């Protein structure tokens, strides 16, 4: 079971530890799989049958405490004081700024959400990947909020990540690295494929470039496209001075808000300069196709 009980915070002041393999999603295929799940089970690309929540409880939360809890449980999923937009972000693995449509209460109203599978499906739920667990959440939102969504590809400002003229400074990870002194994942084991994000700092442990790209997209609130041509796995440390102040809460790959951390030296480099000086990478502004999620229909749920 994983649980976090935290205050609403800006992502750049957060602390985030995730397995990078669970951070990306293909929205078009996900929507089709979610539709299958609404009728009973969802068939994944690997042919795995996904369980469906047997009991779903949604109750309004009017505490205005600013405290939010998100928890994956052995038999389901629980979230306290979350908006529907947060739930959609968790279910589809998409940045909140790429979700549009719907009435104002999609962001302003908060709920306590609890969902459980039948006892016979608990073992199957435990074996699912983070992305598969997100797929199980989608039909529950369709049922309780009458949520209907579609994707739209828009030409939006993006950043292209490339290699600087002097070449990359990334350190290629050893294939057999066990990281005995590294940070541990949710499984309590230190291994490759992990990213640690703090306020103005990012550490990669045996990470592919797509992991770095995903985290930069979250930090910059703008899609970053990989143009590096790098195909290995890398160990790296990046530190910079964020230029934003307190703002809306960021949610990690599991949908949870992130814990405050110590701010770096205010005289430090921007993230653009840090990427060039520390990793030998550069960001360039461009425009490109970005897949967004549009809310077509939604209804305030009945309380139960």
C-alpha positions as CSV (number, residue, x, y, z in Angstrom):
1,X,0.0,0.0,0.0
2,X,1.3,3.5,-0.8
3,X,-0.1,6.6,0.9
4,X,0.7,10.2,1.0
5,X,-1.0,12.9,3.1
6,X,0.2,16.3,2.1
7,X,-0.7,19.9,1.6
8,X,-1.3,21.7,-1.7
9,X,2.0,22.7,-3.1
10,X,3.8,23.8,-6.3
11,X,5.4,21.0,-8.1
12,X,8.8,22.8,-8.2
13,X,8.8,22.8,-4.4
14,X,7.9,19.1,-4.4
15,X,9.7,15.9,-3.8
16,X,8.8,13.1,-6.3
17,X,10.2,9.6,-6.7
18,X,8.9,7.5,-9.5
19,X,9.7,4.6,-11.7
20,X,10.0,6.2,-15.1
21,X,8.4,3.3,-16.9
22,X,5.0,4.3,-15.6
23,X,5.1,7.9,-16.6
24,X,3.9,8.0,-20.2
25,X,0.6,7.1,-21.9
26,X,-0.9,6.8,-25.4
27,X,-4.2,8.6,-25.0
28,X,-5.9,7.3,-28.1
29,X,-5.4,3.7,-27.3
30,X,-6.2,4.3,-23.7
31,X,-9.7,5.7,-24.5
32,X,-10.5,2.6,-26.5
33,X,-9.4,0.3,-23.7
34,X,-11.4,2.3,-21.2
35,X,-14.5,1.8,-23.2
36,X,-14.0,-1.9,-23.2
37,X,-13.5,-1.8,-19.4
38,X,-16.9,-0.1,-18.9
39,X,-18.6,-3.3,-20.1
40,X,-16.8,-5.5,-17.6
41,X,-13.1,-6.0,-18.3
42,X,-10.5,-4.2,-20.4
43,X,-8.2,-6.1,-22.7
44,X,-4.7,-4.5,-22.7
45,X,-2.2,-4.8,-25.5
46,X,-0.7,-7.7,-23.7
47,X,-4.1,-9.5,-23.6
48,X,-4.4,-9.1,-19.8
49,X,-8.0,-8.8,-18.5
50,X,-8.4,-6.0,-16.1
51,X,-10.7,-6.1,-13.0
52,X,-13.5,-3.6,-12.6
53,X,-14.3,-1.8,-9.4
54,X,-17.1,-3.5,-7.6
55,X,-18.0,-0.7,-5.2
56,X,-17.3,3.0,-5.9
57,X,-18.1,5.7,-3.3
58,X,-18.1,9.4,-4.0
59,X,-18.9,12.0,-1.4
60,X,-18.4,15.8,-1.5
61,X,-15.6,17.2,0.7
62,X,-16.2,20.8,1.9
63,X,-13.4,20.9,4.5
64,X,-11.3,23.5,2.6
65,X,-8.4,22.1,4.6
66,X,-6.0,22.0,1.7
67,X,-5.0,18.5,2.7
68,X,-5.2,15.9,0.0
69,X,-4.6,12.1,0.4
70,X,-4.1,9.7,-2.5
71,X,-3.7,6.0,-1.8
72,X,-3.4,2.9,-3.8
73,X,-4.7,0.0,-1.7
74,X,-4.4,-3.7,-2.2
75,X,-8.1,-3.9,-3.1
76,X,-8.6,-0.5,-4.8
77,X,-8.0,3.2,-4.7
78,X,-8.8,6.0,-2.3
79,X,-8.5,9.8,-2.7
80,X,-9.5,12.4,-0.2
81,X,-10.3,16.1,-1.0
82,X,-9.6,15.8,-4.7
83,X,-11.2,17.5,-7.7
84,X,-12.6,15.7,-10.7
85,X,-9.8,17.2,-12.8
86,X,-7.3,15.7,-10.5
87,X,-9.0,12.3,-10.8
88,X,-8.9,12.6,-14.6
89,X,-5.2,13.5,-14.5
90,X,-4.6,10.4,-12.4
91,X,-6.7,8.2,-14.6
92,X,-5.2,9.3,-18.0
93,X,-1.7,10.2,-17.0
94,X,-1.9,13.6,-18.6
95,X,-0.9,17.0,-17.4
96,X,-3.8,19.0,-16.0
97,X,-3.0,21.9,-18.3
98,X,-3.7,19.7,-21.2
99,X,-7.3,18.9,-20.0
100,X,-10.0,21.3,-21.2
101,X,-13.8,21.6,-21.2
102,X,-16.4,21.0,-18.6
103,X,-18.0,23.3,-16.0
104,X,-16.1,25.2,-13.4
105,X,-16.9,22.7,-10.6
106,X,-14.6,20.2,-12.4
107,X,-11.8,22.1,-10.7
108,X,-13.5,23.8,-7.8
109,X,-15.5,21.0,-6.2
110,X,-13.7,18.4,-4.1
111,X,-14.6,14.9,-3.3
112,X,-13.7,11.9,-1.2
113,X,-13.4,9.0,-3.7
114,X,-13.1,5.3,-2.7
115,X,-13.2,2.3,-5.0
116,X,-12.8,-1.4,-4.4
117,X,-12.7,-4.5,-6.5
118,X,-14.5,-7.7,-5.5
119,X,-12.5,-10.0,-3.3
120,X,-11.9,-12.5,-6.1
121,X,-10.2,-9.7,-8.1
122,X,-7.8,-8.5,-5.4
123,X,-4.9,-10.7,-6.5
124,X,-5.3,-9.6,-10.1
125,X,-5.3,-5.9,-9.1
126,X,-2.1,-6.3,-7.1
127,X,-0.3,-7.6,-10.2
128,X,-1.2,-4.6,-12.4
129,X,1.3,-2.0,-13.5
130,X,0.7,1.6,-12.6
131,X,-0.6,2.3,-16.2
132,X,-3.0,-0.7,-16.0
133,X,-4.3,0.5,-12.6
134,X,-5.1,3.9,-14.3
135,X,-7.1,2.0,-16.9
136,X,-9.2,0.5,-14.1
137,X,-10.0,3.9,-12.7
138,X,-11.4,5.4,-16.0
139,X,-14.7,3.4,-16.2
140,X,-15.4,4.3,-12.6
141,X,-15.3,8.0,-13.6
142,X,-17.5,7.3,-16.6
143,X,-20.0,5.7,-14.4
144,X,-20.2,8.0,-11.4
145,X,-19.5,11.3,-13.1
146,X,-21.0,10.4,-16.5
147,X,-17.6,11.5,-17.9
148,X,-17.2,11.5,-21.6
149,X,-13.9,12.6,-23.2
150,X,-12.1,12.7,-26.5
151,X,-8.6,13.6,-27.6
152,X,-7.6,16.5,-29.8
153,X,-4.2,17.0,-31.3
154,X,-3.3,20.7,-31.3
155,X,-0.4,22.7,-32.6
156,X,1.1,24.2,-29.4
157,X,4.3,25.6,-28.2
158,X,6.8,22.9,-27.4
159,X,10.4,22.5,-26.4
160,X,12.8,20.3,-28.4
161,X,15.5,18.7,-26.4
162,X,18.8,18.2,-28.3
163,X,22.5,17.7,-27.6
164,X,24.7,20.7,-27.2
165,X,27.5,21.4,-29.6
166,X,30.1,20.2,-27.1
167,X,28.3,16.8,-26.8
168,X,26.4,15.2,-24.0
169,X,27.7,15.1,-20.4
170,X,25.4,12.3,-19.4
171,X,27.0,9.3,-17.8
172,X,25.9,6.0,-19.3
173,X,24.6,3.6,-16.6
174,X,26.2,0.2,-16.1
175,X,23.9,-2.6,-17.3
176,X,24.5,-4.5,-14.0
177,X,24.3,-1.5,-11.7
178,X,22.4,-2.2,-8.4
179,X,22.8,1.2,-6.8
180,X,23.6,0.1,-3.3
181,X,23.8,3.7,-2.1
182,X,21.0,5.0,-4.4
183,X,17.5,6.0,-3.6
184,X,14.9,3.3,-3.3
185,X,11.6,2.8,-5.2
186,X,8.2,2.0,-3.8
187,X,9.4,-1.6,-3.6
188,X,12.0,-0.7,-1.1
189,X,14.9,-1.6,-3.5
190,X,17.5,0.6,-5.1
191,X,17.6,-0.1,-8.8
192,X,17.8,1.6,-12.2
193,X,14.8,3.3,-13.9
194,X,14.2,5.7,-11.0
195,X,13.9,9.5,-11.0
196,X,14.0,11.7,-7.9
197,X,12.6,15.2,-8.3
198,X,12.9,17.9,-5.7
199,X,12.8,21.7,-5.7
200,X,15.3,22.7,-8.3
201,X,16.9,19.3,-8.5
202,X,16.5,16.1,-10.6
203,X,18.5,12.9,-10.1
204,X,18.3,10.0,-12.6
205,X,19.3,6.5,-11.8
206,X,19.6,4.2,-14.9
207,X,17.0,6.4,-16.8
208,X,16.2,6.5,-20.4
209,X,15.9,10.0,-22.1
210,X,12.1,9.7,-22.2
211,X,12.1,9.8,-18.4
212,X,14.0,13.1,-18.4
213,X,11.7,14.4,-21.1
214,X,8.6,13.6,-19.2
215,X,9.8,15.3,-16.0
216,X,10.9,18.4,-18.0
217,X,7.5,18.6,-19.5
218,X,5.9,18.5,-16.1
219,X,8.3,21.1,-14.7
220,X,8.0,23.5,-17.7
221,X,4.3,22.9,-18.1
222,X,5.0,22.5,-21.8
223,X,5.5,19.4,-23.9
224,X,9.2,18.5,-24.5
225,X,10.1,16.4,-27.6
226,X,13.2,14.2,-27.6
227,X,15.5,15.2,-30.5
228,X,18.7,13.9,-28.8
229,X,19.0,10.6,-30.6
230,X,20.3,9.1,-27.3
231,X,19.1,5.5,-26.8
232,X,21.0,4.4,-23.6
233,X,20.2,4.6,-19.9
234,X,21.9,7.3,-17.9
235,X,22.9,8.4,-14.4
236,X,22.7,12.1,-13.9
237,X,22.2,15.0,-11.5
238,X,20.7,18.3,-12.4
239,X,20.2,21.4,-10.2
240,X,18.8,24.8,-11.0
241,X,16.9,27.7,-9.5
242,X,13.2,27.6,-10.3
243,X,11.8,31.0,-11.3
244,X,8.2,30.4,-10.2
245,X,6.7,31.1,-6.9
246,X,3.9,29.3,-5.0
247,X,1.3,28.0,-7.4
248,X,-1.1,25.2,-8.1
249,X,-0.4,21.7,-6.8
250,X,1.4,19.2,-9.0
251,X,0.4,15.5,-9.0
252,X,3.0,12.8,-9.4
253,X,2.6,9.8,-11.7
254,X,0.4,8.1,-9.1
255,X,-1.7,11.3,-8.8
256,X,-0.4,12.3,-5.4
257,X,0.6,15.8,-4.3
258,X,4.3,16.3,-3.5
259,X,6.1,17.1,-0.3
260,X,7.9,20.4,0.2
261,X,11.7,20.4,0.0
262,X,14.5,22.8,0.7
263,X,15.0,25.5,-1.9
264,X,18.3,25.7,-3.8
265,X,20.6,28.7,-3.9
266,X,18.7,31.6,-5.5
267,X,21.9,32.6,-7.4
268,X,21.9,29.3,-9.3
269,X,21.3,28.8,-13.0
270,X,18.0,28.5,-14.8
271,X,16.9,25.1,-15.9
272,X,17.9,26.0,-19.5
273,X,21.4,26.9,-18.5
274,X,21.7,24.0,-16.1
275,X,20.8,21.5,-18.8
276,X,23.6,22.8,-21.1
277,X,26.3,23.2,-18.4
278,X,25.6,20.1,-16.4
279,X,24.2,17.6,-18.9
280,X,25.3,18.9,-22.3
281,X,21.7,19.2,-23.5
282,X,19.7,22.2,-24.8
283,X,16.1,23.2,-25.1
284,X,14.8,25.1,-28.1
285,X,11.4,26.6,-28.6
286,X,9.3,25.2,-31.4
287,X,5.7,24.3,-32.3
288,X,4.4,20.8,-32.7
289,X,1.5,18.4,-32.3
290,X,0.4,17.9,-28.7
291,X,-2.4,15.4,-27.8
292,X,-4.9,17.0,-25.4
293,X,-7.9,15.6,-23.5
294,X,-11.3,17.4,-23.9
295,X,-14.2,16.8,-21.6
296,X,-17.4,16.4,-23.7
297,X,-19.8,15.7,-20.9
298,X,-19.8,15.4,-17.1
299,X,-22.4,15.4,-14.3
300,X,-22.2,16.1,-10.6
301,X,-22.3,12.6,-9.0
302,X,-25.0,11.5,-6.5
303,X,-23.6,11.1,-3.0
304,X,-23.1,7.6,-1.6
